[in-house]
């Protein structure tokens, strides 16, 4: 008479997979829309006569809005639920992209991108939280790895489609099209999560006390159970995010200087994101074999050395190297995101992910503006040299993770 139990287990497993699919779909849409900006920056520079500082600022305001509202999104989700905020935020981002097609100057662009970034702020902490809760007693690191991989698929697909559409329809109609896609995705995300009964307002969490009895527990504050580990992880996340954003913002300008047009830039970004997706997939496997710290050191070394090697190459050889750089560029984040839950209590995951993403996205937000000013003074080549050195600077910080990770792994046994 085990059939009912087996059916229940099967249903639970099916629900987890559906939650992972929905969260991954939201990640696909948001990361794809965000990455379209890297393609549009050279187009906007030419149309609106922007300096590289202004180009960096345009990119920074989007990431800045995302960074500032990560924590509020996590806090609000505890009362309103992840699904409502995730669906509504995706719709707002879609509306912002549709509005970009009406922009008449860089000030209008920045105003619209602030709204778009505010909508996009919900995706990382809330999707991560929903998936992490669904896999609380399952392979959560693997699930989050799949979730992160889906974002790279969006980065590959959506900018490539836009790059092919711009010569035919012009960039304004292209942004209107992807904006409509974002609105539809937000509505579908909310309806699917509601249909599963997932992502509603948080309930009280049952937890065992030190004597082994079950009791209702309330964890105050951020729920960080290892401040040293979380702090070191966040520091690497900030630097990694700054380096990735700085590289992707000014890579198109480096390639244009080597003779690329907008279609070639679109292909170059796609190649970089293909490498990033591959890196995230294999880095999850490497982390299991080599360990988290060795994997992060490897990916950051590939990033820094790869960028330095890219600078003097011709356009052809630069395009060939981009997938390798992409593997290192995005491989680190896959390992970092899957480790956040090791340092945060389960009932505070939305807050913990929100805080981590605030710091990591904050690094991504500041970098384009700062590197834009540097580019206006010293040129794009010197800027990307500094990005490479920034990536390599994370390697010494990895030592700070040794003991916290050992404690976390011992506690999970």
ABEGO torsion letter per residue (X at the ends): XAAAAAAAAAAAAAAAAAAAAAAAAAAAAAAAAAAAAAAAAAAAAAAAGBBAAAAAAAAAAAAAAAAAAAAAAAAAAAAAEAAAAAAAAAAAAAAAAAAAAABABAAAAAAAAAAAAAAAAAAAAAAAAAAAAAAAABBAAAAAAAAAAAAAAAAAAAAAAAAAAAAAAEAAAAAAAAAAAAAAAAAAAAAAAAAAGBGBBBBBBBBBBAAGBBBBBBBBEAGBABAAAAAAAAAAAAAAAAAAAAAAAAAAAAAAAAGBBAAAAAAAAAAAAAAAAAAAAAAAAAAAAAEAAAAAAAAAAAAAAAAAAAAABBAAAAAAAAAAAAAAAAAAAAAAAAAAAAABBAAAAAAAAAAAAAAAAAAAAAAAAAAAAAAAAAEAAAAAAAAAAAAAAAAAAAAAAAAAAAAAAAAAX
